[in-house]
Amino acid sequence: MGARTSVTARNKKRILLVARYAEKRKKLKEAGDWEGLQKLPRNSSPVRVRNRCSITGRPRGYLRKFGVSRIVAREQILLGHVPGFKKSSW
């Protein structure tokens, strides 16, 4: 059980908008055209994108290295799906 599908869908939409407007935003910033930047969609700003777990959609405890939450990462490591990790015992 993870995040609501509408929340994850909204975040995916933001990611697509950021990619679509990246070049335009860069040119407007270099030109110093702040009014032009204001006219772009709000969700085209990369600041509005939230890092979420790719499997559950969980927003907190996100591990950038794996792209998933700490809970999913731990499960995957214990199942042996992540190379280079093994359960320690001493």
N, CA, C and O atoms as a DFTB+ gen file, in Angstrom:
360 C
 N C O
     1  1       0.845      -1.190       0.000
     2  2       0.000       0.000       0.000
     3  2       0.881       1.240       0.000
     4  3       1.767       1.379       0.843
     5  1       0.644       2.112      -0.918
     6  2       1.472       3.305      -1.030
     7  2       0.634       4.556      -1.076
     8  3      -0.453       4.622      -0.502
     9  1       1.151       5.536      -1.761
    10  2       0.463       6.817      -1.884
    11  2      -0.734       6.675      -2.822
    12  3      -0.816       5.732      -3.609
    13  1      -1.653       7.624      -2.723
    14  2      -2.805       7.642      -3.623
    15  2      -2.306       7.786      -5.058
    16  3      -1.316       8.471      -5.317
    17  1      -2.993       7.144      -5.972
    18  2      -2.546       7.179      -7.368
    19  2      -2.646       8.578      -7.951
    20  3      -1.857       8.939      -8.823
    21  1      -3.606       9.373      -7.482
    22  2      -3.744      10.737      -8.003
    23  2      -2.529      11.584      -7.639
    24  3      -2.108      12.435      -8.422
    25  1      -1.967      11.356      -6.462
    26  2      -0.804      12.125      -6.002
    27  2       0.422      11.768      -6.836
    28  3       1.169      12.651      -7.258
    29  1       0.628      10.474      -7.072
    30  2       1.783      10.056      -7.868
    31  2       1.617      10.486      -9.324
    32  3       2.594      10.839      -9.984
    33  1       0.380      10.456      -9.825
    34  2       0.123      10.882     -11.206
    35  2       0.412      12.374     -11.363
    36  3       0.974      12.801     -12.372
    37  1       0.028      13.155     -10.369
    38  2       0.280      14.601     -10.393
    39  2       1.775      14.881     -10.422
    40  3       2.236      15.772     -11.136
    41  1       2.530      14.111      -9.639
    42  2       3.981      14.294      -9.602
    43  2       4.615      13.912     -10.942
    44  3       5.549      14.573     -11.398
    45  1       4.110      12.846     -11.573
    46  2       4.621      12.444     -12.883
    47  2       4.341      13.521     -13.920
    48  3       5.167      13.781     -14.795
    49  1       3.179      14.144     -13.820
    50  2       2.814      15.221     -14.726
    51  2       3.786      16.397     -14.563
    52  3       4.196      17.017     -15.544
    53  1       4.147      16.693     -13.311
    54  2       5.112      17.763     -13.036
    55  2       6.463      17.450     -13.659
    56  3       7.103      18.327     -14.238
    57  1       6.895      16.201     -13.540
    58  2       8.186      15.796     -14.098
    59  2       8.196      16.008     -15.611
    60  3       9.187      16.480     -16.167
    61  1       7.095      15.659     -16.276
    62  2       6.995      15.860     -17.726
    63  2       7.017      17.340     -18.087
    64  3       7.655      17.730     -19.065
    65  1       6.320      18.172     -17.299
    66  2       6.295      19.611     -17.559
    67  2       7.674      20.234     -17.373
    68  3       8.074      21.107     -18.145
    69  1       8.395      19.792     -16.359
    70  2       9.747      20.307     -16.117
    71  2      10.633      19.995     -17.313
    72  3      11.394      20.850     -17.765
    73  1      10.537      18.767     -17.829
    74  2      11.344      18.376     -18.982
    75  2      10.968      19.181     -20.222
    76  3      11.836      19.576     -20.999
    77  1       9.658      19.423     -20.404
    78  2       9.185      20.137     -21.590
    79  2       9.642      21.595     -21.601
    80  3      10.001      22.126     -22.653
    81  1       9.628      22.244     -20.435
    82  2       9.923      23.672     -20.368
    83  2      11.356      23.989     -19.931
    84  3      11.693      25.160     -19.753
    85  1      12.201      22.977     -19.757
    86  2      13.553      23.197     -19.235
    87  2      14.353      24.176     -20.093
    88  3      14.966      25.107     -19.571
    89  1      14.346      23.963     -21.398
    90  2      15.121      24.816     -22.303
    91  2      14.585      26.249     -22.304
    92  3      15.353      27.211     -22.274
    93  1      13.262      26.374     -22.339
    94  2      12.633      27.694     -22.358
    95  2      12.932      28.454     -21.057
    96  3      13.227      29.649     -21.086
    97  1      12.851      27.752     -19.917
    98  2      13.148      28.370     -18.620
    99  2      14.594      28.859     -18.569
   100  3      14.883      29.939     -18.056
   101  1      15.503      28.032     -19.118
   102  2      16.926      28.375     -19.116
   103  2      17.174      29.656     -19.911
   104  3      17.912      30.535     -19.466
   105  1      16.552      29.757     -21.095
   106  2      16.727      30.938     -21.933
   107  2      16.144      32.188     -21.269
   108  3      16.752      33.257     -21.316
   109  1      14.972      32.054     -20.653
   110  2      14.341      33.199     -19.992
   111  2      15.178      33.671     -18.800
   112  3      15.301      34.872     -18.560
   113  1      15.747      32.730     -18.063
   114  2      16.590      33.096     -16.914
   115  2      17.847      33.814     -17.365
   116  3      18.252      34.800     -16.750
   117  1      18.481      33.324     -18.450
   118  2      19.689      33.966     -18.961
   119  2      19.397      35.382     -19.452
   120  3      20.219      36.285     -19.297
   121  1      18.224      35.564     -20.043
   122  2      17.832      36.885     -20.549
   123  2      17.361      37.808     -19.424
   124  3      17.276      39.023     -19.606
   125  1      17.058      37.229     -18.266
   126  2      16.555      38.024     -17.145
   127  2      15.096      38.433     -17.324
   128  3      14.647      39.418     -16.738
   129  1      14.372      37.690     -18.122
   130  2      12.949      37.987     -18.386
   131  2      12.087      37.326     -17.316
   132  3      11.564      36.229     -17.515
   133  1      11.946      38.004     -16.182
   134  2      11.196      37.437     -15.051
   135  2       9.697      37.418     -15.322
   136  3       8.989      36.551     -14.811
   137  1       9.205      38.366     -16.122
   138  2       7.781      38.367     -16.466
   139  2       7.448      37.150     -17.336
   140  3       6.394      36.532     -17.182
   141  1       8.355      36.819     -18.245
   142  2       8.158      35.643     -19.093
   143  2       8.152      34.359     -18.284
   144  3       7.383      33.438     -18.557
   145  1       9.034      34.311     -17.270
   146  2       9.063      33.137     -16.387
   147  2       7.764      33.008     -15.607
   148  3       7.280      31.898     -15.382
   149  1       7.193      34.146     -15.193
   150  2       5.949      34.136     -14.431
   151  2       4.792      33.564     -15.249
   152  3       3.858      32.987     -14.693
   153  1       4.860      33.729     -16.578
   154  2       3.774      33.279     -17.443
   155  2       3.813      31.778     -17.732
   156  3       2.831      31.211     -18.213
   157  1       4.940      31.140     -17.441
   158  2       5.031      29.694     -17.633
   159  2       4.185      28.982     -16.572
   160  3       3.895      29.561     -15.526
   161  1       3.788      27.728     -16.832
   162  2       3.013      26.985     -15.827
   163  2       3.807      26.812     -14.533
   164  3       5.019      26.602     -14.561
   165  1       3.115      26.902     -13.410
   166  2       3.784      26.759     -12.111
   167  2       4.478      25.416     -11.978
   168  3       5.586      25.326     -11.450
   169  1       3.815      24.373     -12.461
   170  2       4.365      23.029     -12.314
   171  2       5.543      22.751     -13.247
   172  3       6.086      21.646     -13.236
   173  1       5.944      23.727     -14.049
   174  2       7.126      23.531     -14.889
   175  2       8.411      23.878     -14.130
   176  3       9.512      23.726     -14.660
   177  1       8.262      24.341     -12.898
   178  2       9.422      24.646     -12.070
   179  2       9.944      23.366     -11.416
   180  3       9.162      22.631     -10.813
   181  1      11.243      23.082     -11.518
   182  2      11.773      21.842     -10.935
   183  2      11.654      21.768      -9.418
   184  3      11.730      20.682      -8.843
   185  1      11.470      22.901      -8.771
   186  2      11.348      22.925      -7.311
   187  2      10.067      22.230      -6.848
   188  3      10.004      21.722      -5.729
   189  1       9.052      22.209      -7.704
   190  2       7.758      21.646      -7.330
   191  2       7.685      20.124      -7.430
   192  3       6.709      19.517      -6.990
   193  1       8.716      19.510      -8.008
   194  2       8.741      18.054      -8.122
   195  2       9.178      17.463      -6.793
   196  3      10.123      17.945      -6.170
   197  1       8.481      16.409      -6.361
   198  2       8.779      15.754      -5.086
   199  2       9.403      14.398      -5.371
   200  3       8.871      13.624      -6.167
   201  1      10.524      14.103      -4.728
   202  2      11.123      12.777      -4.874
   203  2      10.216      11.759      -4.208
   204  3       9.913      11.865      -3.020
   205  1       9.787      10.775      -4.979
   206  2       8.904       9.736      -4.460
   207  2       9.437       8.365      -4.834
   208  3      10.128       8.203      -5.840
   209  1       9.104       7.380      -4.008
   210  2       9.481       5.996      -4.265
   211  2       8.841       5.551      -5.571
   212  3       7.650       5.774      -5.788
   213  1       9.627       4.923      -6.444
   214  2       9.114       4.503      -7.743
   215  2       8.163       3.315      -7.631
   216  3       7.406       3.042      -8.563
   217  1       8.190       2.614      -6.514
   218  2       7.335       1.436      -6.347
   219  2       6.069       1.774      -5.550
   220  3       4.959       1.471      -5.986
   221  1       6.238       2.400      -4.387
   222  2       5.078       2.664      -3.527
   223  2       4.556       4.086      -3.619
   224  3       3.402       4.341      -3.276
   225  1       5.393       5.027      -4.079
   226  2       4.978       6.431      -4.136
   227  2       5.199       7.165      -2.834
   228  3       4.788       8.318      -2.695
   229  1       5.843       6.515      -1.872
   230  2       6.083       7.125      -0.563
   231  2       6.998       8.344      -0.699
   232  3       8.059       8.250      -1.316
   233  1       6.592       9.506      -0.119
   234  2       7.391      10.719      -0.276
   235  2       8.536      10.860       0.723
   236  3       9.506      11.569       0.454
   237  1       8.435      10.199       1.861
   238  2       9.475      10.344       2.887
   239  2      10.382       9.127       2.925
   240  3       9.991       8.031       2.523
   241  1      11.592       9.332       3.411
   242  2      12.548       8.233       3.496
   243  2      13.025       7.782       2.128
   244  3      13.312       6.603       1.922
   245  1      13.110       8.734       1.179
   246  2      13.504       8.436      -0.197
   247  2      15.022       8.353      -0.297
   248  3      15.729       9.236       0.189
   249  1      15.520       7.296      -0.925
   250  2      16.953       7.126      -1.119
   251  2      17.281       7.386      -2.584
   252  3      16.886       6.611      -3.455
   253  1      17.993       8.460      -2.859
   254  2      18.294       8.856      -4.239
   255  2      19.072       7.788      -4.989
   256  3      18.833       7.550      -6.173
   257  1      19.996       7.151      -4.299
   258  2      20.854       6.156      -4.943
   259  2      20.041       5.030      -5.587
   260  3      20.418       4.508      -6.636
   261  1      18.929       4.662      -4.958
   262  2      18.116       3.557      -5.450
   263  2      16.808       4.008      -6.100
   264  3      16.210       3.251      -6.865
   265  1      16.360       5.221      -5.808
   266  2      15.109       5.716      -6.374
   267  2      13.873       5.159      -5.701
   268  3      12.769       5.246      -6.238
   269  1      14.063       4.582      -4.510
   270  2      12.941       4.017      -3.761
   271  2      13.030       4.465      -2.303
   272  3      14.016       5.074      -1.887
   273  1      11.984       4.155      -1.535
   274  2      11.986       4.518      -0.123
   275  2      12.863       3.550       0.664
   276  3      13.233       2.486       0.168
   277  1      13.182       3.926       1.868
   278  2      14.061       3.101       2.719
   279  2      13.440       1.732       2.978
   280  3      14.157       0.737       3.084
   281  1      12.118       1.674       3.080
   282  2      11.423       0.420       3.378
   283  2      11.547      -0.546       2.202
   284  3      11.873      -1.718       2.386
   285  1      11.286      -0.047       0.999
   286  2      11.387      -0.878      -0.202
   287  2      12.838      -1.278      -0.435
   288  3      13.120      -2.415      -0.811
   289  1      13.765      -0.337      -0.212
   290  2      15.190      -0.636      -0.391
   291  2      15.614      -1.776       0.523
   292  3      16.333      -2.680       0.099
   293  1      15.177      -1.737       1.761
   294  2      15.533      -2.789       2.720
   295  2      14.973      -4.138       2.266
   296  3      15.669      -5.152       2.322
   297  1      13.716      -4.150       1.817
   298  2      13.105      -5.397       1.340
   299  2      13.880      -5.963       0.153
   300  3      14.151      -7.163       0.101
   301  1      14.238      -5.097      -0.801
   302  2      14.952      -5.525      -2.003
   303  2      16.343      -6.062      -1.659
   304  3      16.802      -7.048      -2.236
   305  1      17.003      -5.396      -0.707
   306  2      18.340      -5.836      -0.293
   307  2      18.261      -7.193       0.389
   308  3      19.077      -8.073       0.115
   309  1      17.283      -7.372       1.278
   310  2      17.149      -8.644       1.995
   311  2      16.772      -9.788       1.054
   312  3      17.153     -10.934       1.293
   313  1      16.035      -9.491      -0.003
   314  2      15.675     -10.517      -0.983
   315  2      16.827     -10.830      -1.931
   316  3      16.776     -11.807      -2.678
   317  1      17.883      -9.986      -1.899
   318  2      19.052     -10.217      -2.735
   319  2      18.926      -9.640      -4.131
   320  3      19.653     -10.052      -5.034
   321  1      18.010      -8.685      -4.329
   322  2      17.811      -8.079      -5.645
   323  2      18.791      -6.945      -5.934
   324  3      18.892      -6.488      -7.073
   325  1      19.514      -6.487      -4.905
   326  2      20.459      -5.386      -5.086
   327  2      21.871      -5.954      -4.942
   328  3      22.235      -6.425      -3.864
   329  1      22.671      -5.917      -6.010
   330  2      24.021      -6.481      -5.917
   331  2      24.929      -5.648      -5.013
   332  3      24.812      -4.424      -4.947
   333  1      25.829      -6.333      -4.323
   334  2      26.803      -5.647      -3.486
   335  2      26.373      -5.496      -2.040
   336  3      27.132      -4.965      -1.230
   337  1      25.178      -5.947      -1.694
   338  2      24.693      -5.847      -0.319
   339  2      24.386      -7.231       0.198
   340  3      23.884      -8.088      -0.530
   341  1      24.696      -7.441       1.482
   342  2      24.267      -8.674       2.110
   343  2      24.035      -8.407       3.589
   344  3      24.605      -7.479       4.163
   345  1      23.204      -9.218       4.187
   346  2      22.849      -9.047       5.588
   347  2      24.068      -9.340       6.440
   348  3      24.713     -10.378       6.291
   349  1      24.376      -8.411       7.338
   350  2      25.560      -8.592       8.169
   351  2      25.237      -9.469       9.385
   352  3      24.120      -9.450       9.903
   353  1      26.221     -10.223       9.819
   354  2      26.077     -10.991      11.039
   355  2      27.465     -11.146      11.663
   356  3      28.439     -11.420      10.961
   357  1      27.548     -10.974      12.954
   358  2      28.831     -11.117      13.642
   359  2      28.686     -11.699      15.007
   360  3      29.681     -11.881      15.709
